[in-house]
Amino acid sequence: MRKLAITMGATLIRLAGLALAASAPAAQTEQLEAAVDAPLLPDKPSVGMPLSDWFGATQCDINENVAWSCKAGGKVISVCASDPVSGDEGYIQYRIGRPPRTELVYPARKVPPRGKFAFRLTPQGDVALSFSNGGYDYEVYDILRSEEDGVIVSKGGKEVAHIRCNGGGTGMQIVRPDLLGIAGSPYGN
């Protein structure tokens, strides 16, 4: 009798284990489905931080966000944006000059960024924002693991100027460039 009870108990434990094992994949499947349904990326773009939260020199106005900025010699180079901004409303502008003057603004008018810029993110985390203006190509670059940030200007594929930031830039802050119309994916081209 005792042997039968032990055998039945062991069988019940095995059956309970099989039931748990059989139900585990379903529970895991539900968790995975819930995780897949959860948004992994923000559903709207954002560019920079408000000027009121900014800590350094910039060409951006008081009512704009600073996406990137650096000092290069006596000049200040900035990427400024409206808030809100999307591919079809608001704007992003590149500006360079000796404050309080601005020598170059691209685009000259405050227009939506779609088609005006291209955003690139490398596997190493480096970012670049590029555009063409007046026959010149500009690439504002921010190297993640270096203070080697700045702007490269080229014409016909040949570098004509390389403006390096004093002590590096500030870290480019562009979220969801695809929704801004400046990249083909959420992470850049």
N, C-alpha and C positions, 0 to 999 in steps of 0.2 A: 504494500500500500504506500509506504513511504517512497519507494522507488518510482511508483506511478505519479505521485504528487510532484516529485522533483522533475520528472520528465515532462509533465504537463506544465509546470512552472517555467521550465526552460523553453518549451514550445511557445508559451504565451509571451515570454520576453522576446524570443526571436520574431514572433508575429508583430509585436509592438514595434520592434526595431525596423522590420520591413515596412510597416505602415509609416513610420517616421521618414524612412529613406524615400519612400514613394511620394510622400507629401513635400519633401524638401525641394525637389526641383520646381514644383509648382510655386512654392513660396518664393524661391529665388527668381523664377521667371516673372512673377508679379513685381518684385523689387526692381528687376532689370527693366521691365516695361515702364514702371513709374519713373525710373532714372532717365530713360530714353525720352519720355514725354516731357520731362522737366527742361526748361530752357537753359542751355549751356552758355549762350551768348546774350549780351544785352540786346533788346529788340529795337533800340534806337541808337544813333551815333552820338558821340560826344567829342568835343575838341577842347583840350586845355582846361585851365582853371581860371576862375574870375581874377581880374587884376587885383582886387582887394586882398586876395590870398597870396599874391605874388611877392617874391622876396628880392628880386634883382632888377637890373635895368631892362627896359623893354620899349619897343616902338608902339605897343598896343595902347588903345584909348581906355579910359576909365570904365566904359560900359562893355568892354570886350573880354574874351577869354584869351589867355596866353597859351598857345600850343607848344611853342619852343622859342627860346631866346638865348642869345649869347653876346658877349662883348668880343670884338676883334679890333685890336688897336684902339682908336678913339671912336669906332663905329659900334652901333648896336644893330644886330640882325634879329628879326622876330618873325614868327608865324602867328598871326592873330586871327580870331574867329568870332563871329556873332554867336549869341546863345539865345535861342536854339539855332542849330544849323543842320541841314540835311542836303541831299543831292540837289534838291529843287528849291530850297529856300535858305535864306541866310547867306553867309559868305565865309571864305578863308582868304587871307591876304598875306603875302610875303612882303616885308618892309626892311629896308636897310638905310642907315644914315647916321649922322652925328647929331644926337639929340640937342635941341628940340626939332631939328630939321630931318626930313626924310628925302633921300636921294632917289630911291626907286620903290615903287609900289606895284605889285603884281597880284591879281589883275588891277588895272587902274581904277575900275569901278567896283563897287561892292556887289558882286553877282554870285549866284550859287556856284559851288565848287565843281559840279559835275562837268567833266571834260576839260577842266582847267589845270588839274594836277594829277600826278600818278604817285601812289603810295606803295612802298616796297618794304617788306619785312624779311630778313634773312633767317635761316635756321639758328644762327648764333644770337639772334635778338637785336641785331643792328637794324635801324630803320632809315629810310630816305624818302623825302618828299621832293618830287621833281616837276619841272615845268619848262616851257619854252617861251621866250619873249624876245622879239626883235632880232631873230636869227641866232640867238644864243640859247643854250640849254643850261639850266640851273639844277643842281642837286644839293638840297639841304640834307646833310647826313648826321646821324647821331650813332656813334659806336658805343654799344652797351658796356663793354669791359675796358673802356679807355676814355681818356679825356681828349681824344682826337676827334673833335666834332667841328663842323664848319660848312662851307659852301664851295662847291666846285662849279666853275663856269667854263663851258666849252663852246666851241663854234666849229661846225663841220666835223665833229668827233675828236677835235684836238683841244686839249685843256689850255685855256687862256688865262685863267686865274684860279687860285686856290686860297680861299680865305679861311684861316684857322682861328678857332675861338680861343680866347685867353682862358685857360683853365677848363676848357670843355663847355659844352652846352648844358641844357637843363633837363634833357630827357624828353623826347617828343611824345606828346600826349594826344593820340588820335585813336579812338575806339570805333570799331565797325567802319573802316574806310570804304567797304563795299556799299554801305547805305549812303555814303557821301558822294558816290559816283566817281571815286578816285582809285578804286581797286576792284579786281574781279572776284575777290574772296574776302571773308571777314578778317583775314590776316594780312592782306596785301597781295600784290602781284608777284 
